[in-house]
Amino acid sequence: MTALRPERESGASYGQEPYEAYEASGAFEASGASGASGAFEEWGADPAGRHGAYAAQEQPYASPADEPYLPPAEPQQFLPPIDDETVALRIPDPPPGGSITPSGASTAAAATGTTPGGRAARRKAAKRRHGRHGGTRTTSEASEEGAEEVSADAARAPLSRVEARRQARARKASPAVVASRAIGEVFITTGVLMLLFVTYQLWWTNVRAHAAADKETSTLQNDWATGKGAPGTFEPGQGFAILHIPELDVVVPIAEGVSNKKVLDKGMVGHYSEGRLKTAMPGAKTGNFALAGHRNTHGEPFRYINKLKKGDEVVVETQDKYYVYKMTSTLPVTSPSNTSVIGPVPPQSGFTKPGRYITLTTCTPEFTSKYRLIVWGKMVEERPRSKGKPDALVE
């Protein structure tokens, strides 16, 4: 280092001065030794300083021999008073300030919270405490249960003759109740019968009529194919032609006469051919070929003839020819006694001179027979079977 520093008084350098110098100087004795010895001397000079703080707390211990030993007092037992008059068992009076300790089953029942007795008794007690479905019973539930028990007991009790007769009279229905029951049964039976009748009329009659009409159509076609049938006079109820209404998808046999039982109720169309209602056959040179059919039930072949329009074609098929008519006019409502609608020249048809006409008649409104619906047509073609079907029947 180049910095200046002071010189030591001795010739030794830093760190090389011996310890003897310190010992010779007496510095250690003056500082450390004298202070330590003085402290020990002061502590030893006052021995009471160590015990002075505890001397005041020391107390003399009393010997157990100073007090005599007394054994613990025995518990006082309660004894019932002696009765000189009788030796029968009795419940002792409770001691003053105490209570009689329960014993036996009562103690066990109180400790476990159960009811003495069998399982059935415990269940019954639980029901009384908590009700049938659990929970604490209310006053109303308890009263209801009590009333039920009372009523059950009363029901089990034997009745006197007067009470038995009174109850028998109370159970017996009054005449008004009997009459109302009878009237109700009559109404129910009538309703069921009416429902069955409506089902028969609207459904079952159609089923039977369609079956009969289909059978008659097949019979006619087979007879024509084999040559059994022959043109001429037909018996009432006998089929002789087939009516086609392509617009309504109707194919139904035509029978002689308009009898309900022999013709119309069998699903066929009837030709007016008897008495004052007799009309011409389709092969006649002039005349009105008049037909009748059901609009509802029994096959209902004419149900929708009110939908026919002017120009719609109707075809009558016989053994040797096809007769094609076109619809010309309609009379929506007329009286059933108006027989002029099937005359040779119907006055309300629009025809003015004799010709070859066709008339379709049926009931109106639907499901009634109060009035008649009339549809008229005029023949436009007479076609032999040898030339094939007319255009109206060709699909």
C-alpha positions as CSV (number, residue, x, y, z in Angstrom):
1,M,0.0,0.0,0.0
2,T,1.2,3.5,-0.7
3,A,-0.9,5.3,1.9
4,L,0.8,6.6,5.1
5,R,0.0,4.9,8.5
6,P,1.2,5.6,12.1
7,E,4.1,3.7,13.6
8,R,3.7,1.4,16.6
9,E,5.5,2.2,19.8
10,S,7.1,-1.2,19.8
11,G,9.2,-2.6,17.2
12,A,6.8,-5.5,16.4
13,S,4.5,-5.3,13.5
14,Y,0.7,-5.8,13.5
15,G,-0.3,-9.3,14.6
16,Q,3.1,-10.1,16.0
17,E,2.9,-8.6,19.5
18,P,3.0,-11.5,22.2
19,Y,0.3,-12.1,24.8
20,E,2.8,-11.6,27.6
21,A,2.6,-8.0,27.1
22,Y,-1.1,-8.0,28.1
23,E,-0.4,-10.1,31.1
24,A,2.3,-7.8,32.2
25,S,0.2,-4.8,31.9
26,G,-2.5,-6.2,34.3
27,A,-5.4,-5.1,32.2
28,F,-7.2,-8.4,32.4
29,E,-7.1,-8.5,36.2
30,A,-8.3,-5.0,36.5
31,S,-11.4,-5.4,34.2
32,G,-12.7,-8.9,34.2
33,A,-11.4,-10.7,37.2
34,S,-12.2,-8.0,39.7
35,G,-15.8,-7.7,38.4
36,A,-16.5,-11.4,38.6
37,S,-15.1,-11.9,42.1
38,G,-17.1,-9.0,43.4
39,A,-20.3,-10.4,42.1
40,F,-19.8,-13.8,43.8
41,E,-18.7,-12.3,47.0
42,E,-21.9,-10.2,47.1
43,W,-24.2,-13.3,46.5
44,G,-22.4,-15.3,49.1
45,A,-22.4,-12.6,51.7
46,D,-26.2,-12.5,51.8
47,P,-27.5,-16.1,51.9
48,A,-30.9,-14.9,52.9
49,G,-31.3,-13.5,49.4
50,R,-31.8,-16.9,47.9
51,H,-34.6,-18.0,50.4
52,G,-36.1,-14.7,51.4
53,A,-38.7,-14.8,48.6
54,Y,-39.8,-18.3,49.5
55,A,-39.7,-18.0,53.3
56,A,-43.0,-16.2,53.5
57,Q,-44.8,-19.0,51.5
58,E,-43.8,-21.9,53.7
59,Q,-46.6,-23.1,56.0
60,P,-46.4,-25.9,58.5
61,Y,-48.2,-29.1,57.4
62,A,-50.9,-30.5,59.7
63,S,-50.5,-34.1,60.7
64,P,-53.5,-36.4,59.9
65,A,-53.3,-37.6,63.4
66,D,-54.6,-34.3,64.6
67,E,-58.3,-35.1,63.3
68,P,-60.2,-38.3,64.2
69,Y,-61.5,-40.6,61.3
70,L,-65.2,-40.7,60.8
71,P,-66.8,-43.5,58.7
72,P,-69.3,-42.4,55.9
73,A,-72.9,-42.4,57.0
74,E,-75.1,-45.2,55.8
75,P,-78.2,-44.2,53.6
76,Q,-81.4,-44.1,55.5
77,Q,-83.7,-46.9,54.4
78,F,-87.4,-46.4,54.4
79,L,-89.4,-49.0,56.2
80,P,-93.2,-49.1,56.0
81,P,-95.0,-48.6,59.2
82,I,-96.0,-51.6,61.1
83,D,-99.7,-52.3,60.9
84,D,-101.0,-54.2,63.8
85,E,-104.4,-54.8,62.3
86,T,-103.5,-56.6,59.1
87,V,-100.6,-58.2,57.4
88,A,-101.8,-57.7,53.8
89,L,-99.5,-56.2,51.2
90,R,-99.9,-52.5,50.7
91,I,-98.1,-49.7,48.8
92,P,-95.8,-47.9,51.2
93,D,-96.1,-44.1,51.5
94,P,-93.3,-42.3,49.7
95,P,-90.6,-40.9,52.0
96,P,-90.5,-37.2,52.5
97,G,-88.5,-35.4,49.8
98,G,-88.1,-38.6,47.7
99,S,-89.9,-41.0,45.4
100,I,-90.4,-44.7,45.2
101,T,-87.9,-46.2,42.8
102,P,-89.6,-48.3,40.1
103,S,-88.5,-51.8,39.8
104,G,-88.7,-54.8,37.5
105,A,-90.4,-54.5,34.1
106,S,-91.5,-50.9,34.8
107,T,-87.9,-49.8,35.2
108,A,-86.9,-51.6,32.0
109,A,-89.8,-50.2,30.1
110,A,-89.1,-46.7,31.2
111,A,-85.4,-47.1,30.4
112,T,-86.0,-48.6,26.9
113,G,-89.1,-46.6,26.0
114,T,-91.1,-49.8,25.2
115,T,-94.4,-51.0,26.3
116,P,-94.6,-54.2,28.4
117,G,-96.4,-57.0,26.7
118,G,-96.1,-58.8,23.3
119,R,-95.3,-57.4,19.9
120,A,-99.0,-56.8,19.1
121,A,-99.4,-54.7,22.3
122,R,-96.4,-52.6,21.4
123,R,-97.7,-52.0,17.9
124,K,-101.1,-50.9,19.3
125,A,-99.5,-48.6,21.8
126,A,-97.3,-47.1,19.0
127,K,-100.5,-46.5,16.9
128,R,-102.1,-44.7,19.8
129,R,-99.1,-42.5,20.3
130,H,-98.1,-41.7,16.7
131,G,-101.2,-42.5,14.6
132,R,-101.5,-45.2,11.9
133,H,-99.0,-43.6,9.4
134,G,-96.5,-42.1,11.9
135,G,-96.3,-38.7,13.4
136,T,-98.0,-37.3,16.4
137,R,-101.8,-37.7,16.5
138,T,-103.9,-34.6,16.7
139,T,-106.9,-34.2,18.9
140,S,-109.3,-34.7,15.9
141,E,-107.6,-38.0,15.0
142,A,-107.8,-39.2,18.5
143,S,-111.5,-38.3,18.7
144,E,-112.1,-40.0,15.3
145,E,-110.4,-43.1,16.4
146,G,-112.4,-43.1,19.6
147,A,-115.6,-42.6,17.7
148,E,-114.7,-45.5,15.4
149,E,-114.0,-47.8,18.4
150,V,-117.3,-46.8,19.9
151,S,-119.2,-47.4,16.7
152,A,-117.5,-50.7,16.2
153,D,-118.4,-51.7,19.7
154,A,-122.0,-50.6,19.1
155,A,-122.1,-52.6,15.8
156,R,-120.9,-55.7,17.6
157,A,-123.5,-55.3,20.3
158,P,-126.6,-57.3,19.9
159,L,-129.7,-55.4,18.7
160,S,-133.1,-55.6,20.1
161,R,-136.1,-56.6,18.0
162,V,-137.3,-53.1,17.7
163,E,-133.9,-51.8,16.6
164,A,-133.5,-54.7,14.1
165,R,-136.9,-54.0,12.5
166,R,-136.1,-50.3,12.3
167,Q,-132.8,-51.0,10.6
168,A,-134.5,-53.5,8.2
169,R,-137.1,-50.8,7.2
170,A,-134.3,-48.3,6.7
171,R,-132.4,-50.7,4.4
172,K,-135.6,-51.3,2.3
173,A,-135.9,-49.0,-0.7
174,S,-138.8,-46.7,-0.8
175,P,-141.4,-46.9,-3.7
176,A,-140.0,-43.7,-5.2
177,V,-136.5,-45.2,-5.4
178,V,-137.8,-48.4,-6.9
179,A,-139.8,-46.5,-9.5
180,S,-136.8,-44.3,-10.4
181,R,-134.6,-47.4,-10.8
182,A,-137.2,-49.1,-13.1
183,I,-137.5,-46.0,-15.2
184,G,-133.8,-45.7,-15.5
185,E,-133.5,-49.3,-16.6
186,V,-136.2,-48.8,-19.2
187,F,-134.4,-45.7,-20.6
188,I,-131.1,-47.5,-20.7
189,T,-132.6,-50.5,-22.4
190,T,-134.4,-48.3,-24.9
191,G,-131.2,-46.4,-25.7
192,V,-129.3,-49.6,-26.3
193,L,-132.1,-51.0,-28.6
194,M,-132.2,-47.7,-30.6
195,L,-128.4,-47.8,-31.0
196,L,-128.6,-51.4,-32.2
197,F,-131.4,-50.5,-34.6
198,V,-129.5,-47.5,-36.1
199,T,-126.4,-49.7,-36.5
200,Y,-128.5,-52.3,-38.3
201,Q,-130.1,-49.7,-40.6
202,L,-127.0,-47.7,-41.5
203,W,-124.5,-50.5,-41.7
204,W,-125.8,-54.1,-41.7
205,T,-128.6,-53.5,-44.3
206,N,-126.0,-52.1,-46.7
207,V,-123.8,-55.1,-46.1
208,R,-126.6,-57.5,-46.9
209,A,-128.0,-55.5,-49.9
210,H,-124.5,-55.2,-51.5
211,A,-124.1,-58.9,-51.2
212,A,-127.5,-59.6,-52.8
213,A,-127.0,-57.1,-55.6
214,D,-123.5,-58.4,-56.5
215,K,-124.9,-61.9,-56.6
216,E,-127.7,-60.9,-58.9
217,T,-125.3,-59.0,-61.2
218,S,-123.1,-62.1,-61.5
219,T,-126.1,-64.3,-62.2
220,L,-127.3,-62.0,-65.0
221,Q,-123.8,-61.8,-66.6
222,N,-123.4,-65.6,-66.5
223,D,-126.9,-66.2,-68.0
224,W,-126.2,-63.7,-70.8
225,A,-122.8,-65.4,-71.5
226,T,-124.4,-68.9,-71.7
227,G,-127.6,-67.8,-73.5
228,K,-130.0,-68.8,-70.8
229,G,-131.7,-65.4,-70.5
230,A,-134.2,-64.3,-73.2
231,P,-135.8,-60.9,-73.8
232,G,-139.5,-60.7,-72.9
233,T,-141.8,-60.3,-70.0
234,F,-140.1,-60.6,-66.5
235,E,-141.6,-61.6,-63.2
236,P,-141.7,-59.1,-60.3
237,G,-138.4,-59.2,-58.6
238,Q,-136.6,-60.7,-61.5
239,G,-133.5,-59.0,-62.8
240,F,-133.2,-58.2,-66.5
241,A,-130.7,-55.4,-66.9
242,I,-127.7,-53.6,-65.3
243,L,-127.5,-49.9,-64.6
244,H,-124.1,-48.1,-64.9
245,I,-123.5,-44.6,-63.7
246,P,-119.8,-44.0,-64.3
247,E,-119.8,-40.5,-62.7
248,L,-120.8,-42.0,-59.4
249,D,-119.1,-45.4,-59.8
250,V,-122.4,-47.2,-59.5
251,V,-123.1,-50.7,-61.0
252,V,-126.4,-52.2,-59.9
253,P,-128.9,-54.7,-61.3
254,I,-132.3,-53.6,-62.5
255,A,-135.3,-55.8,-61.5
256,E,-138.9,-55.8,-62.4
257,G,-141.2,-53.9,-60.0
258,V,-140.6,-51.4,-57.2
259,S,-141.4,-53.7,-54.2
260,N,-139.3,-52.9,-51.1
261,K,-139.2,-56.5,-50.0
262,K,-138.5,-58.2,-53.4
263,V,-136.4,-55.5,-55.1
264,L,-135.4,-52.3,-53.4
265,D,-134.4,-53.7,-50.0
266,K,-132.1,-56.2,-51.8
267,G,-130.0,-53.4,-53.1
268,M,-131.4,-53.5,-56.7
269,V,-133.0,-50.7,-58.7
270,G,-136.7,-51.3,-59.5
271,H,-138.5,-50.6,-62.8
272,Y,-142.0,-49.0,-62.6
273,S,-143.9,-51.8,-64.4
274,E,-147.2,-52.3,-62.6
275,G,-150.7,-50.7,-62.8
276,R,-150.9,-47.0,-63.3
277,L,-147.2,-46.6,-62.7
278,K,-146.2,-48.8,-65.6
279,T,-143.5,-47.3,-67.8
280,A,-141.8,-48.3,-71.1
281,M,-138.8,-50.6,-71.4
282,P,-135.6,-49.2,-72.8
283,G,-136.0,-51.0,-76.1
284,A,-139.3,-49.3,-76.8
285,K,-139.5,-46.8,-79.8
286,T,-140.9,-44.1,-77.5
287,G,-141.5,-43.9,-73.8
288,N,-140.1,-43.1,-70.4
289,F,-137.9,-45.8,-68.7
290,A,-138.5,-44.9,-65.0
291,L,-136.4,-46.4,-62.2
292,A,-136.6,-46.2,-58.4
293,G,-133.9,-46.9,-55.8
294,H,-133.0,-46.2,-52.1
295,R,-131.0,-43.2,-51.3
296,N,-130.0,-44.4,-47.8
297,T,-129.7,-47.9,-46.3
298,H,-130.2,-51.2,-48.2
299,G,-127.3,-50.6,-50.6
300,E,-128.3,-46.9,-51.2
301,P,-127.6,-47.0,-55.0
302,F,-129.1,-43.6,-55.6
303,R,-127.6,-41.7,-52.7
304,Y,-125.6,-39.3,-54.8
305,I,-127.7,-38.8,-57.9
306,N,-128.3,-35.2,-56.8
307,K,-124.6,-34.6,-57.9
308,L,-125.3,-35.6,-61.5
309,K,-124.9,-32.7,-63.9
310,K,-126.3,-32.0,-67.4
311,G,-124.4,-34.1,-69.9
312,D,-123.3,-36.9,-67.5
313,E,-123.9,-40.3,-69.1
314,V,-126.0,-43.2,-67.7
315,V,-125.9,-46.7,-69.4
316,V,-128.4,-49.5,-69.3
317,E,-126.9,-52.8,-70.2
318,T,-129.2,-55.7,-71.4
319,Q,-128.6,-59.1,-72.8
320,D,-128.2,-57.9,-76.4
321,K,-127.7,-54.1,-76.3
322,Y,-126.3,-51.0,-74.5
323,Y,-128.6,-48.0,-74.1
324,V,-126.8,-44.7,-73.4
325,Y,-128.6,-41.7,-71.9
326,K,-127.3,-38.2,-71.1
327,M,-128.7,-36.3,-68.1
328,T,-130.8,-33.2,-69.0
329,S,-132.5,-31.8,-65.9
330,T,-133.3,-32.3,-62.2
331,L,-136.3,-31.7,-60.0
332,P,-134.8,-31.3,-56.4
333,V,-138.1,-31.7,-54.5
334,T,-141.5,-33.0,-55.3
335,S,-144.4,-34.8,-53.6
336,P,-144.4,-38.6,-53.5
337,S,-147.9,-38.5,-55.1
338,N,-146.7,-36.6,-58.2
339,T,-146.8,-39.5,-60.6
340,S,-146.6,-37.2,-63.6
341,V,-142.8,-37.1,-63.3
342,I,-142.7,-40.6,-64.8
343,G,-145.2,-40.0,-67.6
344,P,-144.3,-40.4,-71.3
345,V,-143.5,-36.7,-71.5
346,P,-142.9,-35.3,-68.0
347,P,-144.2,-31.8,-67.7
348,Q,-141.3,-30.4,-65.6
349,S,-138.5,-32.2,-67.5
350,G,-138.2,-29.7,-70.3
351,F,-139.3,-32.3,-72.9
352,T,-141.9,-31.1,-75.3
353,K,-142.6,-34.2,-77.4
354,P,-142.5,-38.0,-77.0
355,G,-139.1,-39.6,-77.1
356,R,-136.9,-42.2,-75.5
357,Y,-136.3,-40.9,-72.0
358,I,-135.1,-42.2,-68.6
359,T,-136.2,-41.1,-65.1
360,L,-134.4,-41.8,-61.8
361,T,-136.4,-41.3,-58.6
362,T,-135.4,-41.5,-54.9
363,C,-136.2,-40.1,-51.5
364,T,-135.1,-36.7,-50.2
365,P,-133.9,-35.3,-47.8
366,E,-131.5,-38.0,-46.8
367,F,-132.6,-40.5,-44.2
368,T,-136.3,-39.5,-44.8
369,S,-139.0,-40.4,-47.3
370,K,-141.0,-37.1,-47.1
371,Y,-140.3,-35.9,-50.6
372,R,-138.9,-37.2,-53.9
373,L,-135.8,-36.2,-56.0
374,I,-136.1,-36.6,-59.8
375,V,-133.4,-36.7,-62.5
376,W,-134.2,-36.9,-66.2
377,G,-132.2,-38.0,-69.2
378,K,-132.5,-38.6,-72.9
379,M,-131.2,-41.5,-75.0
380,V,-128.3,-40.6,-77.2
381,E,-127.1,-44.1,-78.4
382,E,-128.4,-47.6,-78.8
383,R,-125.4,-49.9,-79.2
384,P,-125.5,-53.7,-79.9
385,R,-123.3,-55.8,-77.7
386,S,-121.6,-57.1,-80.8
387,K,-120.0,-53.7,-81.3
388,G,-118.5,-53.7,-77.8
389,K,-119.0,-51.4,-74.9
390,P,-119.9,-47.8,-75.4
391,D,-117.3,-45.1,-74.7
392,A,-118.8,-44.3,-71.3
393,L,-117.9,-47.8,-70.0
394,V,-114.4,-48.0,-71.6
395,E,-111.8,-47.1,-69.1
